[in-house]
Amino acid sequence: MQDVNKLKAYHQLMKYKKIFICLPFLTMFLGMTILEILNLPIYILYIIFAIQGYLSLFILLSKNICPWCGLPFFIFGKHFFYGNGFKFIFQKKCINCQKPDI
């Protein structure tokens, strides 16, 4: 029963990662369309994109807890900062305990 709860937490963590990777790009495309319709300068979009990316990063990192070992799941490991952007996007296992074994 405990493993089922841990797998649910893992799937929720993967869902958060997908949302916070895709959401800034969706906001950027929607913002470009609105700015073009309203004839507003493009730097407004940069400000909105930076604020939204900054906030989504903090929200994702607050959820960055491995259900199995309790340590950070994604980019912060035993040696503090570990990995790059591509590894973060395609990562499916914890960098500390290497679980889940799916």
Biopython code that builds the backbone (N, CA, C, O; Angstrom):
import numpy as np
from Bio.PDB.StructureBuilder import StructureBuilder

atoms = [
    (1, "MET", "N", (0.819, -1.199, 0.000)),
    (1, "MET", "CA", (0.000, 0.000, 0.000)),
    (1, "MET", "C", (0.860, 1.258, 0.000)),
    (1, "MET", "O", (0.508, 2.268, -0.609)),
    (2, "GLN", "N", (1.998, 1.179, 0.696)),
    (2, "GLN", "CA", (2.881, 2.328, 0.759)),
    (2, "GLN", "C", (3.484, 2.627, -0.608)),
    (2, "GLN", "O", (3.650, 3.790, -0.977)),
    (3, "ASP", "N", (3.812, 1.572, -1.364)),
    (3, "ASP", "CA", (4.387, 1.775, -2.689)),
    (3, "ASP", "C", (3.403, 2.440, -3.638)),
    (3, "ASP", "O", (3.801, 3.218, -4.506)),
    (4, "VAL", "N", (2.121, 2.137, -3.476)),
    (4, "VAL", "CA", (1.096, 2.759, -4.317)),
    (4, "VAL", "C", (1.059, 4.261, -4.062)),
    (4, "VAL", "O", (0.972, 5.049, -5.004)),
    (5, "ASN", "N", (1.124, 4.662, -2.794)),
    (5, "ASN", "CA", (1.128, 6.090, -2.462)),
    (5, "ASN", "C", (2.385, 6.777, -2.996)),
    (5, "ASN", "O", (2.331, 7.920, -3.451)),
    (6, "LYS", "N", (3.505, 6.078, -2.935)),
    (6, "LYS", "CA", (4.746, 6.659, -3.441)),
    (6, "LYS", "C", (4.697, 6.798, -4.958)),
    (6, "LYS", "O", (5.192, 7.784, -5.504)),
    (7, "LEU", "N", (4.107, 5.823, -5.643)),
    (7, "LEU", "CA", (3.969, 5.939, -7.098)),
    (7, "LEU", "C", (3.011, 7.059, -7.485)),
    (7, "LEU", "O", (3.227, 7.741, -8.487)),
    (8, "LYS", "N", (1.954, 7.255, -6.698)),
    (8, "LYS", "CA", (1.036, 8.375, -6.954)),
    (8, "LYS", "C", (1.767, 9.708, -6.780)),
    (8, "LYS", "O", (1.598, 10.624, -7.585)),
    (9, "ALA", "N", (2.579, 9.808, -5.729)),
    (9, "ALA", "CA", (3.356, 11.035, -5.513)),
    (9, "ALA", "C", (4.357, 11.245, -6.650)),
    (9, "ALA", "O", (4.592, 12.378, -7.070)),
    (10, "TYR", "N", (4.940, 10.166, -7.143)),
    (10, "TYR", "CA", (5.883, 10.248, -8.266)),
    (10, "TYR", "C", (5.177, 10.751, -9.526)),
    (10, "TYR", "O", (5.690, 11.635, -10.212)),
    (11, "HIS", "N", (4.009, 10.197, -9.830)),
    (11, "HIS", "CA", (3.272, 10.631, -11.017)),
    (11, "HIS", "C", (2.815, 12.088, -10.890)),
    (11, "HIS", "O", (2.773, 12.818, -11.880)),
    (12, "GLN", "N", (2.478, 12.498, -9.679)),
    (12, "GLN", "CA", (2.123, 13.899, -9.449)),
    (12, "GLN", "C", (3.333, 14.809, -9.689)),
    (12, "GLN", "O", (3.194, 15.892, -10.256)),
    (13, "LEU", "N", (4.502, 14.373, -9.262)),
    (13, "LEU", "CA", (5.733, 15.133, -9.472)),
    (13, "LEU", "C", (6.046, 15.274, -10.960)),
    (13, "LEU", "O", (6.456, 16.345, -11.408)),
    (14, "MET", "N", (5.857, 14.206, -11.723)),
    (14, "MET", "CA", (6.080, 14.264, -13.166)),
    (14, "MET", "C", (5.068, 15.185, -13.849)),
    (14, "MET", "O", (5.392, 15.866, -14.822)),
    (15, "LYS", "N", (3.839, 15.198, -13.328)),
    (15, "LYS", "CA", (2.816, 16.079, -13.881)),
    (15, "LYS", "C", (3.178, 17.543, -13.631)),
    (15, "LYS", "O", (3.009, 18.385, -14.513)),
    (16, "TYR", "N", (3.676, 17.846, -12.428)),
    (16, "TYR", "CA", (4.122, 19.209, -12.138)),
    (16, "TYR", "C", (5.247, 19.626, -13.079)),
    (16, "TYR", "O", (5.275, 20.763, -13.552)),
    (17, "LYS", "N", (6.158, 18.724, -13.345)),
    (17, "LYS", "CA", (7.279, 19.051, -14.231)),
    (17, "LYS", "C", (6.778, 19.389, -15.628)),
    (17, "LYS", "O", (7.241, 20.360, -16.228)),
    (18, "LYS", "N", (5.844, 18.609, -16.157)),
    (18, "LYS", "CA", (5.294, 18.879, -17.489)),
    (18, "LYS", "C", (4.579, 20.220, -17.528)),
    (18, "LYS", "O", (4.720, 20.981, -18.485)),
    (19, "ILE", "N", (3.815, 20.502, -16.489)),
    (19, "ILE", "CA", (3.068, 21.762, -16.445)),
    (19, "ILE", "C", (4.018, 22.953, -16.422)),
    (19, "ILE", "O", (3.828, 23.911, -17.170)),
    (20, "PHE", "N", (5.035, 22.901, -15.572)),
    (20, "PHE", "CA", (5.907, 24.052, -15.417)),
    (20, "PHE", "C", (6.954, 24.174, -16.504)),
    (20, "PHE", "O", (7.643, 25.192, -16.576)),
    (21, "ILE", "N", (7.097, 23.157, -17.360)),
    (21, "ILE", "CA", (7.933, 23.293, -18.546)),
    (21, "ILE", "C", (7.124, 23.871, -19.698)),
    (21, "ILE", "O", (7.623, 24.714, -20.444)),
    (22, "CYS", "N", (5.878, 23.428, -19.850)),
    (22, "CYS", "CA", (5.047, 23.857, -20.975)),
    (22, "CYS", "C", (4.357, 25.199, -20.753)),
    (22, "CYS", "O", (4.127, 25.943, -21.706)),
    (23, "LEU", "N", (4.027, 25.512, -19.506)),
    (23, "LEU", "CA", (3.263, 26.719, -19.214)),
    (23, "LEU", "C", (3.954, 28.021, -19.648)),
    (23, "LEU", "O", (3.276, 28.874, -20.220)),
    (24, "PRO", "N", (5.246, 28.225, -19.415)),
    (24, "PRO", "CA", (5.864, 29.478, -19.871)),
    (24, "PRO", "C", (5.825, 29.648, -21.393)),
    (24, "PRO", "O", (5.658, 30.765, -21.882)),
    (25, "PHE", "N", (5.978, 28.553, -22.146)),
    (25, "PHE", "CA", (5.933, 28.673, -23.600)),
    (25, "PHE", "C", (4.524, 28.973, -24.097)),
    (25, "PHE", "O", (4.350, 29.745, -25.039)),
    (26, "LEU", "N", (3.528, 28.374, -23.476)),
    (26, "LEU", "CA", (2.149, 28.667, -23.826)),
    (26, "LEU", "C", (1.819, 30.121, -23.527)),
    (26, "LEU", "O", (1.153, 30.784, -24.322)),
    (27, "THR", "N", (2.280, 30.620, -22.388)),
    (27, "THR", "CA", (2.072, 32.018, -22.028)),
    (27, "THR", "C", (2.761, 32.953, -23.022)),
    (27, "THR", "O", (2.217, 34.001, -23.369)),
    (28, "MET", "N", (3.955, 32.576, -23.479)),
    (28, "MET", "CA", (4.680, 33.407, -24.424)),
    (28, "MET", "C", (3.924, 33.516, -25.750)),
    (28, "MET", "O", (3.791, 34.613, -26.293)),
    (29, "PHE", "N", (3.434, 32.406, -26.271)),
    (29, "PHE", "CA", (2.709, 32.449, -27.546)),
    (29, "PHE", "C", (1.397, 33.202, -27.419)),
    (29, "PHE", "O", (1.030, 33.967, -28.311)),
    (30, "LEU", "N", (0.693, 32.995, -26.325)),
    (30, "LEU", "CA", (-0.549, 33.717, -26.097)),
    (30, "LEU", "C", (-0.279, 35.208, -25.916)),
    (30, "LEU", "O", (-1.020, 36.043, -26.435)),
    (31, "GLY", "N", (0.771, 35.540, -25.187)),
    (31, "GLY", "CA", (1.130, 36.940, -24.983)),
    (31, "GLY", "C", (1.539, 37.637, -26.266)),
    (31, "GLY", "O", (1.202, 38.803, -26.472)),
    (32, "MET", "N", (2.268, 36.931, -27.139)),
    (32, "MET", "CA", (2.664, 37.538, -28.419)),
    (32, "MET", "C", (1.438, 37.863, -29.262)),
    (32, "MET", "O", (1.391, 38.899, -29.925)),
    (33, "THR", "N", (0.463, 36.989, -29.235)),
    (33, "THR", "CA", (-0.765, 37.231, -29.997)),
    (33, "THR", "C", (-1.517, 38.435, -29.445)),
    (33, "THR", "O", (-1.977, 39.282, -30.211)),
    (34, "ILE", "N", (-1.645, 38.518, -28.142)),
    (34, "ILE", "CA", (-2.363, 39.639, -27.532)),
    (34, "ILE", "C", (-1.626, 40.952, -27.769)),
    (34, "ILE", "O", (-2.255, 41.970, -28.059)),
    (35, "LEU", "N", (-0.299, 40.940, -27.649)),
    (35, "LEU", "CA", (0.467, 42.171, -27.879)),
    (35, "LEU", "C", (0.373, 42.624, -29.333)),
    (35, "LEU", "O", (0.351, 43.821, -29.618)),
    (36, "GLU", "N", (0.319, 41.669, -30.241)),
    (36, "GLU", "CA", (0.196, 42.031, -31.656)),
    (36, "GLU", "C", (-1.171, 42.634, -31.947)),
    (36, "GLU", "O", (-1.280, 43.576, -32.732)),
    (37, "ILE", "N", (-2.204, 42.103, -31.328)),
    (37, "ILE", "CA", (-3.553, 42.636, -31.534)),
    (37, "ILE", "C", (-3.680, 44.040, -30.945)),
    (37, "ILE", "O", (-4.299, 44.912, -31.553)),
    (38, "LEU", "N", (-3.100, 44.263, -29.770)),
    (38, "LEU", "CA", (-3.219, 45.554, -29.097)),
    (38, "LEU", "C", (-2.142, 46.562, -29.481)),
    (38, "LEU", "O", (-2.166, 47.696, -29.004)),
    (39, "ASN", "N", (-1.194, 46.167, -30.340)),
    (39, "ASN", "CA", (-0.089, 47.027, -30.771)),
    (39, "ASN", "C", (0.718, 47.576, -29.590)),
    (39, "ASN", "O", (1.032, 48.765, -29.546)),
    (40, "LEU", "N", (1.044, 46.717, -28.652)),
    (40, "LEU", "CA", (1.856, 47.095, -27.507)),
    (40, "LEU", "C", (3.302, 46.676, -27.752)),
    (40, "LEU", "O", (3.557, 45.775, -28.551)),
    (41, "PRO", "N", (4.251, 47.324, -27.072)),
    (41, "PRO", "CA", (5.661, 46.955, -27.271)),
    (41, "PRO", "C", (5.974, 45.557, -26.735)),
    (41, "PRO", "O", (5.322, 45.069, -25.813)),
    (42, "ILE", "N", (6.981, 44.930, -27.330)),
    (42, "ILE", "CA", (7.328, 43.545, -27.030)),
    (42, "ILE", "C", (7.989, 43.378, -25.658)),
    (42, "ILE", "O", (7.948, 42.284, -25.095)),
    (43, "TYR", "N", (8.594, 44.427, -25.110)),
    (43, "TYR", "CA", (9.276, 44.282, -23.825)),
    (43, "TYR", "C", (8.302, 43.944, -22.702)),
    (43, "TYR", "O", (8.722, 43.407, -21.678)),
    (44, "ILE", "N", (7.025, 44.240, -22.862)),
    (44, "ILE", "CA", (6.020, 43.843, -21.873)),
    (44, "ILE", "C", (5.957, 42.322, -21.785)),
    (44, "ILE", "O", (5.817, 41.761, -20.699)),
    (45, "LEU", "N", (6.062, 41.665, -22.930)),
    (45, "LEU", "CA", (6.058, 40.206, -22.959)),
    (45, "LEU", "C", (7.271, 39.634, -22.240)),
    (45, "LEU", "O", (7.159, 38.631, -21.536)),
    (46, "TYR", "N", (8.418, 40.258, -22.410)),
    (46, "TYR", "CA", (9.628, 39.791, -21.720)),
    (46, "TYR", "C", (9.475, 39.878, -20.208)),
    (46, "TYR", "O", (9.905, 38.982, -19.482)),
    (47, "ILE", "N", (8.868, 40.950, -19.742)),
    (47, "ILE", "CA", (8.663, 41.123, -18.303)),
    (47, "ILE", "C", (7.703, 40.060, -17.768)),
    (47, "ILE", "O", (7.955, 39.458, -16.724)),
    (48, "ILE", "N", (6.606, 39.833, -18.487)),
    (48, "ILE", "CA", (5.628, 38.828, -18.071)),
    (48, "ILE", "C", (6.255, 37.439, -18.086)),
    (48, "ILE", "O", (6.048, 36.653, -17.162)),
    (49, "PHE", "N", (7.016, 37.135, -19.129)),
    (49, "PHE", "CA", (7.650, 35.822, -19.261)),
    (49, "PHE", "C", (8.676, 35.596, -18.150)),
    (49, "PHE", "O", (8.768, 34.491, -17.617)),
    (50, "ALA", "N", (9.437, 36.611, -17.798)),
    (50, "ALA", "CA", (10.436, 36.480, -16.738)),
    (50, "ALA", "C", (9.781, 36.270, -15.375)),
    (50, "ALA", "O", (10.232, 35.428, -14.597)),
    (51, "ILE", "N", (8.742, 37.010, -15.084)),
    (51, "ILE", "CA", (8.052, 36.860, -13.800)),
    (51, "ILE", "C", (7.403, 35.484, -13.698)),
    (51, "ILE", "O", (7.494, 34.823, -12.663)),
    (52, "GLN", "N", (6.752, 35.059, -14.767)),
    (52, "GLN", "CA", (6.075, 33.771, -14.737)),
    (52, "GLN", "C", (7.068, 32.612, -14.667)),
    (52, "GLN", "O", (6.820, 31.633, -13.963)),
    (53, "GLY", "N", (8.163, 32.704, -15.370)),
    (53, "GLY", "CA", (9.189, 31.666, -15.297)),
    (53, "GLY", "C", (9.833, 31.601, -13.933)),
    (53, "GLY", "O", (10.114, 30.513, -13.431)),
    (54, "TYR", "N", (10.069, 32.743, -13.328)),
    (54, "TYR", "CA", (10.664, 32.812, -11.994)),
    (54, "TYR", "C", (9.746, 32.178, -10.954)),
    (54, "TYR", "O", (10.195, 31.391, -10.120)),
    (55, "LEU", "N", (8.459, 32.521, -11.004)),
    (55, "LEU", "CA", (7.507, 31.963, -10.046)),
    (55, "LEU", "C", (7.300, 30.472, -10.256)),
    (55, "LEU", "O", (7.218, 29.722, -9.284)),
    (56, "SER", "N", (7.214, 30.028, -11.501)),
    (56, "SER", "CA", (7.006, 28.599, -11.753)),
    (56, "SER", "C", (8.216, 27.780, -11.320)),
    (56, "SER", "O", (8.063, 26.637, -10.891)),
    (57, "LEU", "N", (9.411, 28.344, -11.425)),
    (57, "LEU", "CA", (10.602, 27.637, -10.961)),
    (57, "LEU", "C", (10.553, 27.425, -9.450)),
    (57, "LEU", "O", (10.881, 26.339, -8.973)),
    (58, "PHE", "N", (10.152, 28.437, -8.695)),
    (58, "PHE", "CA", (10.066, 28.288, -7.250)),
    (58, "PHE", "C", (8.961, 27.315, -6.844)),
    (58, "PHE", "O", (9.121, 26.564, -5.882)),
    (59, "ILE", "N", (7.848, 27.323, -7.566)),
    (59, "ILE", "CA", (6.773, 26.380, -7.253)),
    (59, "ILE", "C", (7.225, 24.958, -7.531)),
    (59, "ILE", "O", (6.963, 24.061, -6.729)),
    (60, "LEU", "N", (7.905, 24.732, -8.662)),
    (60, "LEU", "CA", (8.390, 23.396, -8.991)),
    (60, "LEU", "C", (9.434, 22.932, -7.982)),
    (60, "LEU", "O", (9.397, 21.781, -7.547)),
    (61, "LEU", "N", (10.353, 23.794, -7.607)),
    (61, "LEU", "CA", (11.383, 23.397, -6.658)),
    (61, "LEU", "C", (10.825, 23.176, -5.251)),
    (61, "LEU", "O", (11.430, 22.453, -4.458)),
    (62, "SER", "N", (9.689, 23.782, -4.931)),
    (62, "SER", "CA", (9.074, 23.500, -3.635)),
    (62, "SER", "C", (8.435, 22.120, -3.618)),
    (62, "SER", "O", (8.273, 21.530, -2.550)),
    (63, "LYS", "N", (8.066, 21.591, -4.791)),
    (63, "LYS", "CA", (7.495, 20.242, -4.899)),
    (63, "LYS", "C", (8.572, 19.192, -5.174)),
    (63, "LYS", "O", (8.246, 18.015, -5.329)),
    (64, "ASN", "N", (9.820, 19.578, -5.238)),
    (64, "ASN", "CA", (10.938, 18.740, -5.666)),
    (64, "ASN", "C", (11.412, 17.810, -4.546)),
    (64, "ASN", "O", (12.543, 17.934, -4.075)),
    (65, "ILE", "N", (10.544, 16.872, -4.115)),
    (65, "ILE", "CA", (10.893, 15.950, -3.034)),
    (65, "ILE", "C", (10.621, 14.530, -3.508)),
    (65, "ILE", "O", (9.518, 14.211, -3.952)),
    (66, "CYS", "N", (11.624, 13.694, -3.411)),
    (66, "CYS", "CA", (11.495, 12.291, -3.800)),
    (66, "CYS", "C", (10.610, 11.561, -2.788)),
    (66, "CYS", "O", (10.831, 11.684, -1.583)),
    (67, "PRO", "N", (9.598, 10.793, -3.259)),
    (67, "PRO", "CA", (8.748, 10.053, -2.327)),
    (67, "PRO", "C", (9.479, 8.920, -1.607)),
    (67, "PRO", "O", (9.046, 8.502, -0.533)),
    (68, "TRP", "N", (10.563, 8.420, -2.167)),
    (68, "TRP", "CA", (11.262, 7.281, -1.586)),
    (68, "TRP", "C", (12.328, 7.708, -0.567)),
    (68, "TRP", "O", (12.361, 7.188, 0.548)),
    (69, "CYS", "N", (13.182, 8.634, -0.939)),
    (69, "CYS", "CA", (14.290, 8.974, -0.026)),
    (69, "CYS", "C", (14.090, 10.310, 0.689)),
    (69, "CYS", "O", (14.795, 10.589, 1.659)),
    (70, "GLY", "N", (13.160, 11.133, 0.242)),
    (70, "GLY", "CA", (12.899, 12.406, 0.900)),
    (70, "GLY", "C", (13.868, 13.520, 0.533)),
    (70, "GLY", "O", (13.746, 14.636, 1.038)),
    (71, "LEU", "N", (14.826, 13.232, -0.338)),
    (71, "LEU", "CA", (15.772, 14.241, -0.811)),
    (71, "LEU", "C", (15.247, 14.864, -2.102)),
    (71, "LEU", "O", (14.272, 14.358, -2.657)),
    (72, "PRO", "N", (15.848, 15.929, -2.596)),
    (72, "PRO", "CA", (15.394, 16.527, -3.844)),
    (72, "PRO", "C", (15.434, 15.533, -5.008)),
    (72, "PRO", "O", (16.381, 14.759, -5.144)),
    (73, "PHE", "N", (14.400, 15.567, -5.838)),
    (73, "PHE", "CA", (14.260, 14.602, -6.928)),
    (73, "PHE", "C", (14.999, 15.044, -8.184)),
    (73, "PHE", "O", (15.660, 14.228, -8.825)),
    (74, "PHE", "N", (14.899, 16.313, -8.545)),
    (74, "PHE", "CA", (15.403, 16.762, -9.835)),
    (74, "PHE", "C", (16.857, 17.218, -9.797)),
    (74, "PHE", "O", (17.748, 16.367, -9.784)),
    (75, "ILE", "N", (17.135, 18.498, -9.780)),
    (75, "ILE", "CA", (18.473, 18.979, -10.100)),
    (75, "ILE", "C", (19.392, 19.184, -8.911)),
    (75, "ILE", "O", (20.589, 19.388, -9.110)),
    (76, "PHE", "N", (18.895, 19.140, -7.699)),
    (76, "PHE", "CA", (19.766, 19.337, -6.549)),
    (76, "PHE", "C", (19.980, 17.998, -5.870)),
    (76, "PHE", "O", (19.035, 17.418, -5.335)),
    (77, "GLY", "N", (21.192, 17.504, -5.883)),
    (77, "GLY", "CA", (21.482, 16.200, -5.316)),
    (77, "GLY", "C", (22.395, 16.283, -4.115)),
    (77, "GLY", "O", (22.418, 17.283, -3.398)),
    (78, "LYS", "N", (23.137, 15.233, -3.906)),
    (78, "LYS", "CA", (24.062, 15.165, -2.777)),
    (78, "LYS", "C", (25.180, 16.186, -2.911)),
    (78, "LYS", "O", (25.723, 16.658, -1.913)),
    (79, "HIS", "N", (25.518, 16.524, -4.143)),
    (79, "HIS", "CA", (26.612, 17.464, -4.403)),
    (79, "HIS", "C", (26.072, 18.816, -4.856)),
    (79, "HIS", "O", (26.667, 19.459, -5.721)),
    (80, "PHE", "N", (24.965, 19.249, -4.291)),
    (80, "PHE", "CA", (24.252, 20.492, -4.550)),
    (80, "PHE", "C", (23.739, 20.539, -5.974)),
    (80, "PHE", "O", (22.781, 19.825, -6.270)),
    (81, "PHE", "N", (24.297, 21.322, -6.876)),
    (81, "PHE", "CA", (23.735, 21.476, -8.213)),
    (81, "PHE", "C", (24.310, 20.420, -9.141)),
    (81, "PHE", "O", (25.528, 20.306, -9.276)),
    (82, "TYR", "N", (23.445, 19.653, -9.776)),
    (82, "TYR", "CA", (23.895, 18.545, -10.603)),
    (82, "TYR", "C", (22.999, 18.457, -11.829)),
    (82, "TYR", "O", (21.775, 18.477, -11.695)),
    (83, "GLY", "N", (23.571, 18.362, -13.004)),
    (83, "GLY", "CA", (22.803, 18.160, -14.219)),
    (83, "GLY", "C", (22.713, 19.393, -15.085)),
    (83, "GLY", "O", (23.271, 20.446, -14.776)),
    (84, "ASN", "N", (21.998, 19.233, -16.170)),
    (84, "ASN", "CA", (21.778, 20.331, -17.104)),
    (84, "ASN", "C", (20.304, 20.347, -17.502)),
    (84, "ASN", "O", (19.508, 19.563, -16.985)),
    (85, "GLY", "N", (19.949, 21.229, -18.408)),
    (85, "GLY", "CA", (18.554, 21.374, -18.802)),
    (85, "GLY", "C", (17.987, 20.158, -19.493)),
    (85, "GLY", "O", (16.841, 19.782, -19.244)),
    (86, "PHE", "N", (18.771, 19.531, -20.362)),
    (86, "PHE", "CA", (18.275, 18.349, -21.063)),
    (86, "PHE", "C", (18.047, 17.196, -20.097)),
    (86, "PHE", "O", (17.062, 16.468, -20.216)),
    (87, "LYS", "N", (18.942, 17.032, -19.156)),
    (87, "LYS", "CA", (18.778, 15.970, -18.177)),
    (87, "LYS", "C", (17.536, 16.231, -17.326)),
    (87, "LYS", "O", (16.819, 15.296, -16.971)),
    (88, "PHE", "N", (17.286, 17.474, -17.006)),
    (88, "PHE", "CA", (16.107, 17.825, -16.222)),
    (88, "PHE", "C", (14.827, 17.492, -16.982)),
    (88, "PHE", "O", (13.881, 16.972, -16.390)),
    (89, "ILE", "N", (14.780, 17.779, -18.277)),
    (89, "ILE", "CA", (13.570, 17.539, -19.062)),
    (89, "ILE", "C", (13.274, 16.050, -19.189)),
    (89, "ILE", "O", (12.118, 15.642, -19.084)),
    (90, "PHE", "N", (14.305, 15.230, -19.415)),
    (90, "PHE", "CA", (14.094, 13.811, -19.662)),
    (90, "PHE", "C", (14.293, 12.925, -18.432)),
    (90, "PHE", "O", (14.259, 11.700, -18.550)),
    (91, "GLN", "N", (14.496, 13.510, -17.277)),
    (91, "GLN", "CA", (14.771, 12.743, -16.070)),
    (91, "GLN", "C", (13.523, 12.010, -15.593)),
    (91, "GLN", "O", (12.446, 12.598, -15.485)),
    (92, "LYS", "N", (13.681, 10.718, -15.310)),
    (92, "LYS", "CA", (12.579, 9.897, -14.811)),
    (92, "LYS", "C", (12.884, 9.265, -13.461)),
    (92, "LYS", "O", (11.975, 8.755, -12.806)),
    (93, "LYS", "N", (14.144, 9.287, -13.026)),
    (93, "LYS", "CA", (14.540, 8.679, -11.760)),
    (93, "LYS", "C", (15.153, 9.735, -10.852)),
    (93, "LYS", "O", (15.675, 10.753, -11.308)),
    (94, "CYS", "N", (15.076, 9.466, -9.559)),
    (94, "CYS", "CA", (15.676, 10.356, -8.564)),
    (94, "CYS", "C", (17.196, 10.323, -8.715)),
    (94, "CYS", "O", (17.769, 9.262, -8.963)),
    (95, "ILE", "N", (17.849, 11.467, -8.570)),
    (95, "ILE", "CA", (19.302, 11.493, -8.727)),
    (95, "ILE", "C", (20.010, 10.973, -7.483)),
    (95, "ILE", "O", (21.213, 10.719, -7.524)),
    (96, "ASN", "N", (19.288, 10.812, -6.382)),
    (96, "ASN", "CA", (19.904, 10.325, -5.150)),
    (96, "ASN", "C", (19.742, 8.818, -4.958)),
    (96, "ASN", "O", (20.722, 8.122, -4.696)),
    (97, "CYS", "N", (18.514, 8.306, -5.086)),
    (97, "CYS", "CA", (18.263, 6.889, -4.805)),
    (97, "CYS", "C", (17.999, 6.055, -6.052)),
    (97, "CYS", "O", (17.870, 4.835, -5.955)),
    (98, "GLN", "N", (17.917, 6.685, -7.214)),
    (98, "GLN", "CA", (17.692, 6.013, -8.511)),
    (98, "GLN", "C", (16.391, 5.213, -8.546)),
    (98, "GLN", "O", (16.335, 4.155, -9.174)),
    (99, "LYS", "N", (15.356, 5.699, -7.886)),
    (99, "LYS", "CA", (14.049, 5.063, -7.943)),
    (99, "LYS", "C", (13.117, 5.972, -8.706)),
    (99, "LYS", "O", (13.376, 7.175, -8.728)),
    (100, "PRO", "N", (12.095, 5.523, -9.311)),
    (100, "PRO", "CA", (11.465, 4.205, -9.298)),
    (100, "PRO", "C", (12.125, 3.256, -10.285)),
    (100, "PRO", "O", (12.732, 3.669, -11.273)),
    (101, "ASP", "N", (11.988, 2.001, -9.990)),
    (101, "ASP", "CA", (12.534, 0.955, -10.856)),
    (101, "ASP", "C", (11.444, 0.470, -11.805)),
    (101, "ASP", "O", (11.024, -0.685, -11.745)),
    (102, "ILE", "N", (11.002, 1.345, -12.663)),
    (102, "ILE", "CA", (9.923, 1.004, -13.600)),
    (102, "ILE", "C", (10.507, 0.545, -14.919)),
    (102, "ILE", "O", (9.762, 0.213, -15.842)),
]
sb = StructureBuilder()
sb.init_structure("model")
sb.init_model(0)
sb.init_chain("A")
sb.init_seg("    ")
for serial, (resi, resn, name, xyz) in enumerate(atoms, 1):
    if name == "N":
        sb.init_residue(resn, " ", resi, " ")
    sb.init_atom(name, np.array(xyz, "f"), 0.0, 1.0, " ", f" {name:<3s}", serial, name[0])
structure = sb.get_structure()
